[in-house]
Structures are given as C-alpha cells and as structure tokens.
C-alpha cells in the first residue's frame, strides 16, 4: 500500500511538472503572463490559430521532454487533457 502511494505521488508530481511546463511554454509563445493561461481553455480559444499549433508542438516537446504531435493537440485540445494523455505514455 505504501508503495502505491509513492507511485501515485510521482504520477501527480509528473502531471504537475508537465502542466507547469506547458503553461509556461504557451505563455511564452503568446507573449502573455503564465498566470493568464487557463489549463482548461482550448488551445484555439487561447489565441493559437492552427498555424501556431504546429509551432506549439515543437515548443511543448522542448519544454516537456516528450514527443507531441499535431494530432495530440487536436485530440487533446487543452492543457489538462493533453497533460493527462502525455502522462500516461
């Protein structure tokens, strides 16, 4: 039981790290403060047109250290859903 809590803690910490990195990367791409980026707002509603979504994949890959495809962004269209998907890889 103790080991399971440790694993869950690492998983939660990993998601938190991914979320923080994604928020920071998107804020920098948009040129806005990180605290104005909502994790539940779709990327398109954050002001990222489809052209910038392609750039966002590279920015997120650098920030998160995991591959992020354009398909990932369309299938998981906000930070919360994208992080959930990437954390389970």
C-alpha positions, 0 to 999 in steps of 0.5 A: 500500500505504501508503495502505491502511494509513492507511485501515485505521488510521482504520477501527480508530481509528473502531471504537475511538472508537465502542466507547469511546463506547458503553461509556461511554454504557451505563455511564452509563445503568446507573449502573455503572463503564465498566470493568464493561461487557463489549463482548461481553455482550448488551445484555439480559444487561447489565441493559437490559430492552427498555424501556431499549433504546429509551432506549439508542438515543437515548443511543448516537446522542448519544454516537456521532454516528450514527443507531441504531435499535431494530432495530440493537440487536436485530440487533446485540445487543452492543457489538462487533457493533453497533460493527462494523455502525455502522462500516461505514455 
